Amino acid sequence: MSLGAPSAHLHLTVLAAPAVEHLVTDRDGAYVDGTFGRGGHSRLILSRLSALGRIIALDRDPQSAEAAAAITDPRFHFAHTRFSQLSATLAAMGVTRLQGLLLDLGVSSPQIDAAERGFSWRADAPLDMRMDTSCGITAAQWLASTTVAELTRVIREYGEERFAASIAKAIVARRDAGRPVVTTADLAALVAGAVPVRGRGDAAQHPATRTFQAVRIHINQELEELALVLKQGVALLASGGRLVVISFHSLEDRLVKRFIDGHAHPERAFGRLPLRAADLPQPRLHSIARVKPDAAEVAANPRARSAVMRVAERTAAPLPEGNGR
């Protein structure tokens, strides 16, 4: 059997050892790597499993599918799909229970560094931004049809950009003048011109960084996908199974934190209602850890700097009927 070779694009897997250390609690278990990328986590998980263990990896990036083809270990299975299709994918494989689910969110270094993917303002390229280049509309196509109001909402909510309205108006005004935004350089320059110098905050951050993040999140429905896979994951985890999620910005981390807290403290949903302890729902998750990369990892891989890993463990408590479907 072969674990295959790493991708030609340099990709340093963030929090690889801590993630797998927390994830693998049963060497004979079934695990899901919901964001295969170039396989850093999957390969490490395989090295920790017995001959009876198995791992199912998911990714919607066609290039990830190519990288996964290099792994010929019979314990490894890959599906080219969104991770919101977790339940359906596992059902088709006859897998009903998981010992662990790992999600490494955001875009990978190979995606960012491949200029033609259009994720970064650092190189001029077509404004694509799709994680799955085989379907859906590109960022340029969306910008060519969206409204000022919708664009403002997306940039404000997903980019947490206080100049969202000015940026949106500039993009639509240029489009209406017959010069639509079609490349990464177009978008970066337009945003830089719409954001006042005195309002840019961190001088080390390009003024278009937040807008690029917002458009990417919207095009790929990243937060919606995350909410769906978390709900399905908690329903599939066996008692004692682990949920491990690595986030790279506050929107993702906040969603994960609230999800874990909601299942760890379901009684909070009832407020001060006069209920007996026996009538309250039991926790479905226990929060285990919150981990940040250490100084050595950040020095070796500056892109790890913003990473936050949260770990939770499934209890034996049943979910409410219909939850996770």
C-alpha positions in Angstrom: 0.0 0.0 0.0 1.1 3.6 -0.5 0.3 6.8 1.3 1.3 8.7 -1.9 3.5 11.7 -2.3 2.7 15.3 -1.2 1.5 17.8 -3.8 4.0 19.7 -5.9 2.6 22.8 -4.2 4.1 23.4 -0.8 1.5 23.0 1.8 2.3 22.8 5.5 -0.7 21.2 7.3 -1.7 23.4 10.3 -1.8 21.8 13.7 -1.3 18.4 12.1 0.0 16.5 15.1 -2.3 18.1 17.8 -5.4 17.6 15.6 -4.7 13.9 15.0 -3.7 13.3 18.6 -7.1 14.6 19.7 -9.0 13.0 16.9 -7.9 9.3 17.0 -9.1 7.7 20.2 -9.8 4.2 18.7 -7.2 2.8 16.2 -10.0 0.4 14.8 -12.5 3.2 14.2 -13.9 5.0 11.2 -12.9 8.6 10.7 -13.7 11.4 8.3 -11.3 14.1 7.1 -13.9 16.5 5.8 -11.4 18.8 4.1 -8.8 16.6 2.5 -6.8 19.4 0.8 -3.5 17.8 -0.2 -3.9 15.0 2.4 -1.6 16.1 5.3 -4.1 15.2 8.0 -5.4 12.1 6.2 -1.9 10.6 5.9 -1.2 11.2 9.5 -4.5 9.7 10.6 -3.8 6.6 8.5 -0.4 6.2 10.3 -2.3 6.0 13.6 -4.9 3.4 12.5 -4.9 -0.4 12.8 -5.6 -2.7 9.9 -9.3 -2.5 10.9 -9.5 1.3 10.9 -10.7 3.4 8.0 -10.8 7.0 6.8 -13.2 8.6 4.4 -11.9 11.9 3.0 -14.1 14.5 1.4 -13.2 17.6 -0.7 -14.9 19.6 -3.4 -11.7 20.8 -5.1 -10.9 18.7 -8.2 -7.2 19.1 -7.6 -7.7 17.5 -4.2 -9.3 14.5 -5.9 -6.1 14.2 -8.1 -3.9 14.3 -4.9 -6.1 11.7 -3.2 -5.7 9.3 -6.2 -2.0 8.9 -5.1 -3.1 7.2 -1.8 -3.6 3.5 -2.5 -4.0 2.4 1.1 -7.2 0.1 1.2 -8.2 1.8 4.4 -8.6 5.1 2.6 -11.6 6.3 0.6 -12.1 9.6 -1.1 -15.3 11.4 -2.3 -15.3 14.5 -4.5 -18.1 16.3 -2.7 -19.0 19.2 -0.4 -18.7 18.3 3.2 -22.4 19.2 3.6 -23.0 15.9 1.8 -21.4 14.0 4.7 -24.5 12.0 5.7 -25.4 11.0 2.1 -21.8 10.1 1.3 -21.4 7.8 4.3 -24.8 6.2 3.8 -23.8 5.3 0.3 -20.7 3.6 1.8 -22.7 1.8 4.5 -21.0 3.8 7.3 -23.4 4.6 10.1 -21.1 5.6 12.9 -17.9 7.6 13.2 -15.2 7.7 15.8 -14.0 11.1 14.6 -14.7 14.0 12.3 -11.9 16.5 11.3 -12.6 19.8 9.5 -9.7 22.1 8.5 -11.6 25.1 7.2 -10.8 27.9 4.8 -8.6 27.8 1.7 -5.4 25.8 1.5 -2.0 27.2 0.6 -2.0 25.5 -2.9 -5.4 27.2 -3.6 -4.1 30.6 -2.5 -0.8 30.2 -4.3 -2.3 29.0 -7.6 -2.9 32.4 -9.2 -5.4 31.1 -11.7 -7.8 30.1 -8.9 -8.4 33.8 -8.2 -8.3 33.6 -4.4 -5.6 36.2 -3.8 -5.0 39.8 -4.6 -1.2 39.1 -4.8 -1.2 38.1 -8.5 -3.4 39.2 -11.4 -5.7 36.4 -12.6 -9.3 35.8 -13.5 -11.6 36.4 -10.5 -12.8 32.8 -10.0 -12.7 31.9 -6.3 -14.7 28.7 -6.6 -13.4 25.8 -4.5 -15.1 23.4 -6.9 -14.1 24.7 -10.4 -16.4 22.2 -12.0 -19.6 23.9 -11.0 -21.2 27.1 -9.8 -20.7 30.8 -10.8 -17.4 32.6 -10.5 -16.8 35.6 -8.3 -16.6 37.8 -11.5 -20.0 36.4 -12.7 -21.6 37.2 -9.3 -20.1 40.7 -9.2 -21.5 41.3 -12.7 -25.1 40.8 -11.5 -25.4 41.4 -7.8 -27.0 44.6 -6.3 -25.3 47.2 -4.2 -27.4 46.2 -1.2 -26.5 42.5 -1.5 -22.8 43.2 -2.1 -22.7 45.6 0.9 -24.3 42.9 3.1 -21.8 40.2 2.0 -18.7 42.4 2.5 -20.0 43.7 5.8 -21.1 40.4 7.2 -18.4 38.0 5.8 -15.5 40.5 5.6 -16.4 42.5 8.7 -15.5 45.5 6.6 -16.7 48.9 7.9 -16.4 50.5 4.4 -18.5 47.8 2.8 -21.0 50.3 1.4 -18.3 52.4 -0.3 -16.7 49.3 -1.8 -20.0 47.9 -3.1 -20.9 51.2 -4.7 -17.6 51.5 -6.4 -17.8 48.0 -7.8 -21.3 48.5 -9.2 -20.6 52.0 -10.5 -17.6 50.6 -12.5 -19.8 47.8 -13.8 -22.6 50.2 -14.8 -20.0 52.2 -16.7 -19.2 49.2 -18.9 -16.0 48.1 -17.1 -17.0 45.1 -14.9 -14.5 43.7 -12.4 -13.1 40.6 -13.9 -9.7 40.0 -12.4 -8.1 39.9 -9.0 -6.1 43.1 -9.8 -9.3 44.9 -10.8 -10.9 44.1 -7.5 -7.9 44.8 -5.4 -7.3 48.2 -7.0 -10.9 49.2 -6.8 -11.2 48.3 -3.1 -7.9 50.1 -2.3 -9.4 53.2 -3.9 -12.6 53.0 -2.0 -11.1 52.5 1.5 -9.7 55.7 3.1 -6.0 55.5 4.0 -6.8 56.6 7.6 -9.3 53.9 8.0 -7.2 50.9 6.9 -6.1 49.8 10.4 -3.4 47.2 10.1 -0.8 48.6 7.8 0.5 45.1 7.0 -2.8 44.0 5.6 -3.8 44.9 2.1 -7.1 46.9 2.1 -8.7 44.4 -0.1 -8.1 41.4 2.2 -11.5 41.6 3.9 -13.4 42.0 0.7 -11.6 39.0 -0.9 -12.5 36.9 2.1 -16.1 38.0 2.0 -16.6 37.3 -1.7 -14.9 33.9 -1.4 -17.1 32.9 1.6 -20.2 33.9 -0.3 -19.3 32.2 -3.6 -18.6 28.9 -1.8 -21.4 29.2 0.9 -18.7 28.4 3.4 -20.6 29.2 6.6 -23.8 27.5 5.4 -21.7 24.4 4.5 -20.1 24.5 8.0 -23.4 24.7 9.8 -24.7 21.7 7.8 -21.7 19.5 8.3 -21.6 20.2 12.1 -25.2 19.2 12.5 -24.7 16.0 10.5 -21.5 15.2 12.2 -22.8 15.3 15.8 -25.6 12.9 14.7 -23.0 10.5 13.2 -20.5 10.4 16.0 -20.4 7.4 18.3 -20.3 7.9 22.0 -16.8 9.0 22.8 -16.2 10.1 19.2 -14.3 13.4 18.6 -15.1 16.5 16.6 -12.0 18.5 15.7 -12.4 21.8 13.8 -9.6 24.2 12.8 -10.8 27.7 11.9 -8.9 30.6 10.5 -11.1 33.6 11.0 -13.6 34.8 13.7 -16.7 34.0 11.7 -15.9 30.3 11.4 -14.6 30.0 15.0 -17.6 31.8 16.4 -20.0 29.4 14.6 -18.1 26.3 15.8 -17.9 27.7 19.4 -21.6 28.4 19.5 -22.4 24.9 18.1 -20.3 23.1 20.7 -21.6 25.3 23.5 -25.2 24.7 22.4 -24.7 20.9 22.5 -22.7 21.0 25.7 -25.2 23.1 27.5 -28.6 22.4 26.0 -30.3 23.5 29.2 -29.5 27.2 28.4 -32.1 27.2 25.7 -34.8 26.9 28.4 -33.6 30.1 30.2 -35.2 30.3 33.7 -38.2 28.1 33.0 -39.1 26.1 36.2 -38.0 22.7 35.0 -36.7 19.8 37.0 -33.1 18.6 36.3 -34.5 15.3 35.1 -36.6 17.0 32.5 -33.7 19.0 31.0 -32.0 17.7 27.9 -28.6 16.0 28.4 -25.4 17.4 26.9 -24.6 15.8 23.5 -21.0 17.2 23.4 -18.3 17.9 26.0 -15.8 20.6 25.1 -12.3 19.1 25.4 -9.8 21.7 24.2 -9.1 24.9 22.5 -5.6 24.9 20.8 -3.5 27.5 19.1 -0.3 26.9 17.1 2.8 27.4 19.1 5.6 29.9 18.3 7.6 27.3 16.4 4.8 26.4 14.1 3.9 30.0 13.4 7.6 30.7 12.6 7.7 27.8 10.2 4.3 28.6 8.7 3.1 32.2 9.1 -0.3 31.2 7.7 -0.9 29.2 10.9 -0.9 32.4 13.0 -4.7 32.9 13.0 -5.6 29.2 13.4 -7.8 28.1 16.3 -8.6 24.4 16.9 -11.6 23.3 19.0 -12.2 19.8 20.1 -15.4 18.2 21.5 -16.4 14.7 22.5 -19.7 13.1 21.8 -21.7 11.9 24.9 -24.1 9.0 25.0 -27.1 11.3 25.1 -29.5 10.9 22.2 -30.2 13.8 19.8 -33.8 15.2 19.6 -35.7 13.3 16.9 -34.9 14.6 13.4 -31.8 16.4 14.5 -28.9 16.0 12.1 -31.0 15.1 9.1 
